[in-house]
């Protein structure tokens, strides 16, 4: 599979906050051949990049050796690149090629740092629309994305309803609940109270706020896992003898075990701080926390009233970050707006990460929806596996509503 990887300048960009920068460069990847009506935009999650699928000679340049949705996007996969022209753009404020806090401000010659304008999910959507205009793609067959990428998907239906036929927000919601807001706030404080953060001006030769960013990432990881998945994966086991602690400990720590779950969190945090920017983490989490589908309207259904396409909302039983109840509320809002909508609930213990690690559950209904819309989406009302030639197809519970 050939990968088109590039960055395009969309010129001066005004953010929703009212501030602007002289040039916004947007990094993207594309797969397949554009035929005029087969474009599918994939929206990445919080710390994802445009590198959705396949291998690229320069994979190591963005710190991600493996594409984040390679099991879903590609030839013969759920989002089939033999049929669709698939594109993913890194969002403004990130650090994977699109202009963000660590990018050079052309007016000063120094990194923007915290002088970068506040970003919102609406800004992400507008930047994507402008990128598509630059690439000569006037209309989208579908927009698909998970987690905050799913919020990005919903915003497409709100802001550009005439430019997309189908939306598939996965493991997403119209807004975050207060518990997640609280945990994101703690994660940001872990960064901003790190002495090496230096008010966001840590670029250059000196130390970076790696401890603060590592703690923020660890909080995020706990949010992405379910109780059941953590018990199955770690239990209360002690880590292996070769496991090394990443953080200083109190003198009494030597008496107690360094547990497997601690080692997992430390390992993932260490790898994360090598590839991600702390200021970007601050900006992107605030964009996610701030998102509210109903903003500027009286209700969610009013915000979606102009969209006359179709929608597949997908959620997972073990996900407490974006819960099935929140997904059903979103599906209800779509139905109230007279949108043909299906809510596909997957029985899973994996937690929020299920949309990334369970392609056998995500892929089949997504492929059906992209091909045939809501009417073609697989439906089952029981705990028994559906009739399917693929034995890996997981049991699901789906409620289907077509208005």
Secondary structure, 3 states (H helix, E strand, C coil): CCEEEEEEECCCEECCCCCEECCCEEEEEEECCCCCCCEEEEECCCCCCCCCCCCCCCHHHHCCCCCCCCCCEECCCCEECCCCEEEEECCCCCCCCCCCCCCECCCCCCECHHHCCCCCHHHHHHHHHHHHHHHCCCCEEEEEEECHHHHHHHHHHHHCHHHEEEEEEECCCCECCHHHHHHHHHHHHHHHCCHHHHHHCCCCCCCCCHHHHHHHHHHHHHHHCCHHHHHHHCCCCECCCCCCCCCCCCHHHHHCCCEHHHHHHHHHHHHHHCCCCHHHHHHHHHHHHHCECCCCCCCHHHHCCCCCCEEEEEEECCCCCCCHHHHHHHHHHHHHCCCEEEEEEECCCCHHHHHHHCHHHHHHHHHHHHHHCHHHCCCCCCCCCCCCCCCCCCCEEEEEECC
